[in-house]
Amino acid sequence: MNAPAGPPTPPNTLLAEAIAQFNRGEFFACHETLEELWMPASGSVKEFYQGLIQVAAGLHHLQRGNLAGAVALVRRGRTRLEAFNRSPGGPSHGGLDVPALVASVDACRGPLEAAAVEGIKGFDRALIPKVSLECFDAERQLPSSPEANEPN
């Protein structure tokens, strides 16, 4: 018999962990962590997480030398993040500065697209975005779907 799983990790802790992974360049791990937040979410919050997942996955493709995959996923993720930024829930989520993230992704996207044409050696990896938190409150619950708050 398997040991019972511990209590679920609070969403704000998972988001902080995902951001730390993203900023360390651990994009695959970030993608996996964000999926735990994305799966129970709904509405614009689900789109936000999916956008961040796609950007992280795109940057993972960049690390592996798959420029076409990197460009496609970063574009799709940026589109979702911008849509969230314009939604009533934007421009901040759990202290994450969404407009700054979109601007950072934009600064990376143009050279990434150019590198897809010129070759990866033409891409300046210093342009890989970082995620910034405004005043992150580890005790505050992040918005989530109503279903995620219902007792099992």
MODELLER restraints for C-alpha pairs under 7 A, 6 or more apart:
rsr = mdl.restraints
at = mdl.atoms
rsr.add(forms.Gaussian(group=physical.xy_distance, feature=features.Distance(at['CA:11:A'], at['CA:37:A']), mean=6.35, stdev=0.5))
rsr.add(forms.Gaussian(group=physical.xy_distance, feature=features.Distance(at['CA:11:A'], at['CA:141:A']), mean=6.81, stdev=0.5))
rsr.add(forms.Gaussian(group=physical.xy_distance, feature=features.Distance(at['CA:11:A'], at['CA:142:A']), mean=6.29, stdev=0.5))
rsr.add(forms.Gaussian(group=physical.xy_distance, feature=features.Distance(at['CA:12:A'], at['CA:94:A']), mean=6.95, stdev=0.5))
rsr.add(forms.Gaussian(group=physical.xy_distance, feature=features.Distance(at['CA:12:A'], at['CA:138:A']), mean=6.08, stdev=0.5))
rsr.add(forms.Gaussian(group=physical.xy_distance, feature=features.Distance(at['CA:12:A'], at['CA:141:A']), mean=6.09, stdev=0.5))
rsr.add(forms.Gaussian(group=physical.xy_distance, feature=features.Distance(at['CA:12:A'], at['CA:142:A']), mean=5.92, stdev=0.5))
rsr.add(forms.Gaussian(group=physical.xy_distance, feature=features.Distance(at['CA:13:A'], at['CA:138:A']), mean=6.63, stdev=0.5))
rsr.add(forms.Gaussian(group=physical.xy_distance, feature=features.Distance(at['CA:14:A'], at['CA:33:A']), mean=6.55, stdev=0.5))
rsr.add(forms.Gaussian(group=physical.xy_distance, feature=features.Distance(at['CA:15:A'], at['CA:34:A']), mean=6.97, stdev=0.5))
rsr.add(forms.Gaussian(group=physical.xy_distance, feature=features.Distance(at['CA:18:A'], at['CA:30:A']), mean=4.70, stdev=0.5))
rsr.add(forms.Gaussian(group=physical.xy_distance, feature=features.Distance(at['CA:18:A'], at['CA:33:A']), mean=5.70, stdev=0.5))
rsr.add(forms.Gaussian(group=physical.xy_distance, feature=features.Distance(at['CA:18:A'], at['CA:34:A']), mean=6.18, stdev=0.5))
rsr.add(forms.Gaussian(group=physical.xy_distance, feature=features.Distance(at['CA:19:A'], at['CA:131:A']), mean=6.29, stdev=0.5))
rsr.add(forms.Gaussian(group=physical.xy_distance, feature=features.Distance(at['CA:21:A'], at['CA:27:A']), mean=6.61, stdev=0.5))
rsr.add(forms.Gaussian(group=physical.xy_distance, feature=features.Distance(at['CA:21:A'], at['CA:29:A']), mean=6.60, stdev=0.5))
rsr.add(forms.Gaussian(group=physical.xy_distance, feature=features.Distance(at['CA:21:A'], at['CA:30:A']), mean=5.27, stdev=0.5))
rsr.add(forms.Gaussian(group=physical.xy_distance, feature=features.Distance(at['CA:22:A'], at['CA:30:A']), mean=5.63, stdev=0.5))
rsr.add(forms.Gaussian(group=physical.xy_distance, feature=features.Distance(at['CA:22:A'], at['CA:56:A']), mean=6.92, stdev=0.5))
rsr.add(forms.Gaussian(group=physical.xy_distance, feature=features.Distance(at['CA:23:A'], at['CA:130:A']), mean=5.28, stdev=0.5))
rsr.add(forms.Gaussian(group=physical.xy_distance, feature=features.Distance(at['CA:23:A'], at['CA:131:A']), mean=6.53, stdev=0.5))
rsr.add(forms.Gaussian(group=physical.xy_distance, feature=features.Distance(at['CA:27:A'], at['CA:56:A']), mean=4.96, stdev=0.5))
rsr.add(forms.Gaussian(group=physical.xy_distance, feature=features.Distance(at['CA:27:A'], at['CA:57:A']), mean=6.30, stdev=0.5))
rsr.add(forms.Gaussian(group=physical.xy_distance, feature=features.Distance(at['CA:27:A'], at['CA:59:A']), mean=6.45, stdev=0.5))
rsr.add(forms.Gaussian(group=physical.xy_distance, feature=features.Distance(at['CA:27:A'], at['CA:60:A']), mean=5.23, stdev=0.5))
rsr.add(forms.Gaussian(group=physical.xy_distance, feature=features.Distance(at['CA:28:A'], at['CA:56:A']), mean=6.97, stdev=0.5))
rsr.add(forms.Gaussian(group=physical.xy_distance, feature=features.Distance(at['CA:28:A'], at['CA:57:A']), mean=6.39, stdev=0.5))
rsr.add(forms.Gaussian(group=physical.xy_distance, feature=features.Distance(at['CA:28:A'], at['CA:60:A']), mean=5.98, stdev=0.5))
rsr.add(forms.Gaussian(group=physical.xy_distance, feature=features.Distance(at['CA:30:A'], at['CA:56:A']), mean=6.71, stdev=0.5))
rsr.add(forms.Gaussian(group=physical.xy_distance, feature=features.Distance(at['CA:31:A'], at['CA:53:A']), mean=5.10, stdev=0.5))
rsr.add(forms.Gaussian(group=physical.xy_distance, feature=features.Distance(at['CA:31:A'], at['CA:56:A']), mean=5.94, stdev=0.5))
rsr.add(forms.Gaussian(group=physical.xy_distance, feature=features.Distance(at['CA:31:A'], at['CA:57:A']), mean=6.29, stdev=0.5))
rsr.add(forms.Gaussian(group=physical.xy_distance, feature=features.Distance(at['CA:34:A'], at['CA:49:A']), mean=6.61, stdev=0.5))
rsr.add(forms.Gaussian(group=physical.xy_distance, feature=features.Distance(at['CA:34:A'], at['CA:53:A']), mean=6.33, stdev=0.5))
rsr.add(forms.Gaussian(group=physical.xy_distance, feature=features.Distance(at['CA:38:A'], at['CA:46:A']), mean=5.44, stdev=0.5))
rsr.add(forms.Gaussian(group=physical.xy_distance, feature=features.Distance(at['CA:38:A'], at['CA:49:A']), mean=5.39, stdev=0.5))
rsr.add(forms.Gaussian(group=physical.xy_distance, feature=features.Distance(at['CA:38:A'], at['CA:50:A']), mean=6.55, stdev=0.5))
rsr.add(forms.Gaussian(group=physical.xy_distance, feature=features.Distance(at['CA:40:A'], at['CA:145:A']), mean=6.48, stdev=0.5))
rsr.add(forms.Gaussian(group=physical.xy_distance, feature=features.Distance(at['CA:40:A'], at['CA:148:A']), mean=5.77, stdev=0.5))
rsr.add(forms.Gaussian(group=physical.xy_distance, feature=features.Distance(at['CA:41:A'], at['CA:144:A']), mean=5.21, stdev=0.5))
rsr.add(forms.Gaussian(group=physical.xy_distance, feature=features.Distance(at['CA:41:A'], at['CA:145:A']), mean=4.69, stdev=0.5))
rsr.add(forms.Gaussian(group=physical.xy_distance, feature=features.Distance(at['CA:42:A'], at['CA:144:A']), mean=6.89, stdev=0.5))
rsr.add(forms.Gaussian(group=physical.xy_distance, feature=features.Distance(at['CA:42:A'], at['CA:145:A']), mean=5.00, stdev=0.5))
rsr.add(forms.Gaussian(group=physical.xy_distance, feature=features.Distance(at['CA:44:A'], at['CA:84:A']), mean=5.98, stdev=0.5))
rsr.add(forms.Gaussian(group=physical.xy_distance, feature=features.Distance(at['CA:45:A'], at['CA:144:A']), mean=6.83, stdev=0.5))
rsr.add(forms.Gaussian(group=physical.xy_distance, feature=features.Distance(at['CA:47:A'], at['CA:80:A']), mean=5.99, stdev=0.5))
rsr.add(forms.Gaussian(group=physical.xy_distance, feature=features.Distance(at['CA:47:A'], at['CA:84:A']), mean=6.87, stdev=0.5))
rsr.add(forms.Gaussian(group=physical.xy_distance, feature=features.Distance(at['CA:48:A'], at['CA:80:A']), mean=6.28, stdev=0.5))
rsr.add(forms.Gaussian(group=physical.xy_distance, feature=features.Distance(at['CA:48:A'], at['CA:81:A']), mean=5.54, stdev=0.5))
rsr.add(forms.Gaussian(group=physical.xy_distance, feature=features.Distance(at['CA:48:A'], at['CA:84:A']), mean=5.73, stdev=0.5))
rsr.add(forms.Gaussian(group=physical.xy_distance, feature=features.Distance(at['CA:50:A'], at['CA:77:A']), mean=6.99, stdev=0.5))
rsr.add(forms.Gaussian(group=physical.xy_distance, feature=features.Distance(at['CA:51:A'], at['CA:76:A']), mean=6.99, stdev=0.5))
rsr.add(forms.Gaussian(group=physical.xy_distance, feature=features.Distance(at['CA:51:A'], at['CA:77:A']), mean=3.81, stdev=0.5))
rsr.add(forms.Gaussian(group=physical.xy_distance, feature=features.Distance(at['CA:51:A'], at['CA:78:A']), mean=6.27, stdev=0.5))
rsr.add(forms.Gaussian(group=physical.xy_distance, feature=features.Distance(at['CA:51:A'], at['CA:80:A']), mean=4.80, stdev=0.5))
rsr.add(forms.Gaussian(group=physical.xy_distance, feature=features.Distance(at['CA:51:A'], at['CA:81:A']), mean=5.27, stdev=0.5))
rsr.add(forms.Gaussian(group=physical.xy_distance, feature=features.Distance(at['CA:52:A'], at['CA:77:A']), mean=6.03, stdev=0.5))
rsr.add(forms.Gaussian(group=physical.xy_distance, feature=features.Distance(at['CA:52:A'], at['CA:81:A']), mean=6.99, stdev=0.5))
rsr.add(forms.Gaussian(group=physical.xy_distance, feature=features.Distance(at['CA:54:A'], at['CA:73:A']), mean=5.25, stdev=0.5))
rsr.add(forms.Gaussian(group=physical.xy_distance, feature=features.Distance(at['CA:54:A'], at['CA:74:A']), mean=6.18, stdev=0.5))
rsr.add(forms.Gaussian(group=physical.xy_distance, feature=features.Distance(at['CA:54:A'], at['CA:76:A']), mean=6.79, stdev=0.5))
rsr.add(forms.Gaussian(group=physical.xy_distance, feature=features.Distance(at['CA:54:A'], at['CA:77:A']), mean=4.67, stdev=0.5))
rsr.add(forms.Gaussian(group=physical.xy_distance, feature=features.Distance(at['CA:55:A'], at['CA:73:A']), mean=6.03, stdev=0.5))
rsr.add(forms.Gaussian(group=physical.xy_distance, feature=features.Distance(at['CA:55:A'], at['CA:74:A']), mean=4.55, stdev=0.5))
rsr.add(forms.Gaussian(group=physical.xy_distance, feature=features.Distance(at['CA:55:A'], at['CA:77:A']), mean=5.00, stdev=0.5))
rsr.add(forms.Gaussian(group=physical.xy_distance, feature=features.Distance(at['CA:55:A'], at['CA:78:A']), mean=6.91, stdev=0.5))
rsr.add(forms.Gaussian(group=physical.xy_distance, feature=features.Distance(at['CA:57:A'], at['CA:73:A']), mean=6.76, stdev=0.5))
rsr.add(forms.Gaussian(group=physical.xy_distance, feature=features.Distance(at['CA:58:A'], at['CA:69:A']), mean=6.30, stdev=0.5))
rsr.add(forms.Gaussian(group=physical.xy_distance, feature=features.Distance(at['CA:58:A'], at['CA:70:A']), mean=3.94, stdev=0.5))
rsr.add(forms.Gaussian(group=physical.xy_distance, feature=features.Distance(at['CA:58:A'], at['CA:71:A']), mean=6.67, stdev=0.5))
rsr.add(forms.Gaussian(group=physical.xy_distance, feature=features.Distance(at['CA:58:A'], at['CA:73:A']), mean=4.69, stdev=0.5))
rsr.add(forms.Gaussian(group=physical.xy_distance, feature=features.Distance(at['CA:58:A'], at['CA:74:A']), mean=5.13, stdev=0.5))
rsr.add(forms.Gaussian(group=physical.xy_distance, feature=features.Distance(at['CA:59:A'], at['CA:70:A']), mean=5.87, stdev=0.5))
rsr.add(forms.Gaussian(group=physical.xy_distance, feature=features.Distance(at['CA:61:A'], at['CA:67:A']), mean=6.76, stdev=0.5))
rsr.add(forms.Gaussian(group=physical.xy_distance, feature=features.Distance(at['CA:61:A'], at['CA:69:A']), mean=5.98, stdev=0.5))
rsr.add(forms.Gaussian(group=physical.xy_distance, feature=features.Distance(at['CA:61:A'], at['CA:70:A']), mean=4.98, stdev=0.5))
rsr.add(forms.Gaussian(group=physical.xy_distance, feature=features.Distance(at['CA:62:A'], at['CA:70:A']), mean=5.25, stdev=0.5))
rsr.add(forms.Gaussian(group=physical.xy_distance, feature=features.Distance(at['CA:67:A'], at['CA:116:A']), mean=5.38, stdev=0.5))
rsr.add(forms.Gaussian(group=physical.xy_distance, feature=features.Distance(at['CA:68:A'], at['CA:116:A']), mean=6.49, stdev=0.5))
rsr.add(forms.Gaussian(group=physical.xy_distance, feature=features.Distance(at['CA:71:A'], at['CA:112:A']), mean=6.60, stdev=0.5))
rsr.add(forms.Gaussian(group=physical.xy_distance, feature=features.Distance(at['CA:71:A'], at['CA:113:A']), mean=6.08, stdev=0.5))
rsr.add(forms.Gaussian(group=physical.xy_distance, feature=features.Distance(at['CA:78:A'], at['CA:102:A']), mean=6.40, stdev=0.5))
rsr.add(forms.Gaussian(group=physical.xy_distance, feature=features.Distance(at['CA:78:A'], at['CA:105:A']), mean=6.79, stdev=0.5))
rsr.add(forms.Gaussian(group=physical.xy_distance, feature=features.Distance(at['CA:81:A'], at['CA:102:A']), mean=6.63, stdev=0.5))
rsr.add(forms.Gaussian(group=physical.xy_distance, feature=features.Distance(at['CA:82:A'], at['CA:102:A']), mean=6.49, stdev=0.5))
rsr.add(forms.Gaussian(group=physical.xy_distance, feature=features.Distance(at['CA:84:A'], at['CA:90:A']), mean=5.63, stdev=0.5))
rsr.add(forms.Gaussian(group=physical.xy_distance, feature=features.Distance(at['CA:85:A'], at['CA:91:A']), mean=4.56, stdev=0.5))
rsr.add(forms.Gaussian(group=physical.xy_distance, feature=features.Distance(at['CA:85:A'], at['CA:98:A']), mean=6.14, stdev=0.5))
rsr.add(forms.Gaussian(group=physical.xy_distance, feature=features.Distance(at['CA:85:A'], at['CA:99:A']), mean=6.53, stdev=0.5))
rsr.add(forms.Gaussian(group=physical.xy_distance, feature=features.Distance(at['CA:91:A'], at['CA:97:A']), mean=6.72, stdev=0.5))
rsr.add(forms.Gaussian(group=physical.xy_distance, feature=features.Distance(at['CA:91:A'], at['CA:98:A']), mean=5.32, stdev=0.5))
rsr.add(forms.Gaussian(group=physical.xy_distance, feature=features.Distance(at['CA:91:A'], at['CA:99:A']), mean=6.18, stdev=0.5))
rsr.add(forms.Gaussian(group=physical.xy_distance, feature=features.Distance(at['CA:92:A'], at['CA:98:A']), mean=5.41, stdev=0.5))
rsr.add(forms.Gaussian(group=physical.xy_distance, feature=features.Distance(at['CA:94:A'], at['CA:136:A']), mean=6.67, stdev=0.5))
rsr.add(forms.Gaussian(group=physical.xy_distance, feature=features.Distance(at['CA:94:A'], at['CA:142:A']), mean=5.48, stdev=0.5))
rsr.add(forms.Gaussian(group=physical.xy_distance, feature=features.Distance(at['CA:95:A'], at['CA:133:A']), mean=5.14, stdev=0.5))
rsr.add(forms.Gaussian(group=physical.xy_distance, feature=features.Distance(at['CA:95:A'], at['CA:134:A']), mean=4.81, stdev=0.5))
rsr.add(forms.Gaussian(group=physical.xy_distance, feature=features.Distance(at['CA:95:A'], at['CA:135:A']), mean=5.67, stdev=0.5))
rsr.add(forms.Gaussian(group=physical.xy_distance, feature=features.Distance(at['CA:95:A'], at['CA:136:A']), mean=4.92, stdev=0.5))
rsr.add(forms.Gaussian(group=physical.xy_distance, feature=features.Distance(at['CA:96:A'], at['CA:132:A']), mean=6.00, stdev=0.5))
rsr.add(forms.Gaussian(group=physical.xy_distance, feature=features.Distance(at['CA:96:A'], at['CA:133:A']), mean=4.36, stdev=0.5))
rsr.add(forms.Gaussian(group=physical.xy_distance, feature=features.Distance(at['CA:96:A'], at['CA:134:A']), mean=5.96, stdev=0.5))
rsr.add(forms.Gaussian(group=physical.xy_distance, feature=features.Distance(at['CA:97:A'], at['CA:132:A']), mean=6.07, stdev=0.5))
rsr.add(forms.Gaussian(group=physical.xy_distance, feature=features.Distance(at['CA:97:A'], at['CA:133:A']), mean=5.85, stdev=0.5))
rsr.add(forms.Gaussian(group=physical.xy_distance, feature=features.Distance(at['CA:97:A'], at['CA:134:A']), mean=6.23, stdev=0.5))
rsr.add(forms.Gaussian(group=physical.xy_distance, feature=features.Distance(at['CA:101:A'], at['CA:131:A']), mean=5.94, stdev=0.5))
rsr.add(forms.Gaussian(group=physical.xy_distance, feature=features.Distance(at['CA:104:A'], at['CA:129:A']), mean=5.17, stdev=0.5))
rsr.add(forms.Gaussian(group=physical.xy_distance, feature=features.Distance(at['CA:105:A'], at['CA:129:A']), mean=5.80, stdev=0.5))
rsr.add(forms.Gaussian(group=physical.xy_distance, feature=features.Distance(at['CA:107:A'], at['CA:127:A']), mean=6.74, stdev=0.5))
rsr.add(forms.Gaussian(group=physical.xy_distance, feature=features.Distance(at['CA:108:A'], at['CA:127:A']), mean=5.06, stdev=0.5))
rsr.add(forms.Gaussian(group=physical.xy_distance, feature=features.Distance(at['CA:108:A'], at['CA:128:A']), mean=5.76, stdev=0.5))
rsr.add(forms.Gaussian(group=physical.xy_distance, feature=features.Distance(at['CA:108:A'], at['CA:129:A']), mean=6.62, stdev=0.5))
rsr.add(forms.Gaussian(group=physical.xy_distance, feature=features.Distance(at['CA:111:A'], at['CA:123:A']), mean=6.17, stdev=0.5))
rsr.add(forms.Gaussian(group=physical.xy_distance, feature=features.Distance(at['CA:112:A'], at['CA:123:A']), mean=6.14, stdev=0.5))
rsr.add(forms.Gaussian(group=physical.xy_distance, feature=features.Distance(at['CA:115:A'], at['CA:122:A']), mean=5.32, stdev=0.5))
rsr.add(forms.Gaussian(group=physical.xy_distance, feature=features.Distance(at['CA:115:A'], at['CA:123:A']), mean=5.32, stdev=0.5))
